[in-house]
């Protein structure tokens, strides 16, 4: 926390030495310009794809000990310089004996035991915090966040889950193709016969990650809107979505397609939560704030008394005062959403549940992406077209 919140740049090497949990939590804060400075967010976001790398001799040792025999029989060339490195694994270019260009992802080390131990320790401290502040259980619930981080991280540690996750999302894409086509979305070709839980072989995508596009300042706004349309269909329309779609986990290929990678962390949002959030954004984009606020009240187990409803709506009108006229750079969607969630819980009795966090986190990713690329955009008005399409093509509302 000192590294994350101090004014000077964080010591990223020190954070990584504390273990996988420290890195994952730093990545969460990288999406919170409402808590820390935008400059600190940008620095922490480098942990998505520029983490510490494995020494060359250790990579070969891991491959020798962990990779299946079929891998060794089919790889003709392997680049010792990593293409990218993240918290869990790193990726190397390679070539099959058939001539196909691929990437080989390698799990860095045996993180699981230390990660579980760190989570257990942190949970004990957070339970004390929950006793002191019971409302945290329903809004900004740190234990729910920690459980979510633990869940998707443990799934990431078994690389076979990437193949399963991509297959699941692609099946949804094909099922929706008639009413809601997503022609610009595709997934890598995987080689399950050459892979196992420690090593994953997939096609080499010719293109750039969104993170690289941010650095080069060459991402078109139309592309980002299309990404929101695609990812939003999974989040709001289906409730099954890529749970870790940060800028390093989406590649824009040479044909202009979005290629989702690191598909091991597939999340499920309760329909009550995803529908409520859709209705909230839909009515907000139509400048019907009363209906938008009513959408959040629907998350309560029972409707609050009229006096509480009026208090809630008064608070929300203050939060969203002139919201439609402010750019993302002037007022972060993430910052407003956190105030919204807190007000909905404290004043309207709403309950997002522990499974509600992943979809809110995904919205933070989208917000952070826009802040870093087009901070002058009035996001809610730009979302209107996609929200209308969700309503008609996905039968929402």
Secondary structure, DSSP 8 states (H G I E B T S, - for coil): -HHHHSSS---HHHHHHT-HHHHHHHHHHTT-TTTS-HHHHHHHGGGGTB-----HHHHHHHHHHHS-HHHHHHEEEE-SS-SEE-SSEEEEEEEETTS-EEEEEEE-S--HHHHHHHHHHHHHHHHHHHHH-GGGGTSS-HHHHHHHHHHHHHHHTSTHHHHHHHHHHHHHHHHHTTTS--TTEEE--B-GGG--SSEEEEE---EEEHHHHHHHT---HHHHHHHHHHHHIIIIIISEEETT--GGGEEEETTS-EEE--TT-EEE--HHHHHHHHHHHHHHHTT-HHHHHHHHHTTBSS---HHHHHHHHHHHHHHTTTGGGS-TTTS-HHHHHHHHHHHHHHHH-B---GGGHHHHHHHHHHHHHHHHH-TT--HHHHTHHHHHHHHHHS---
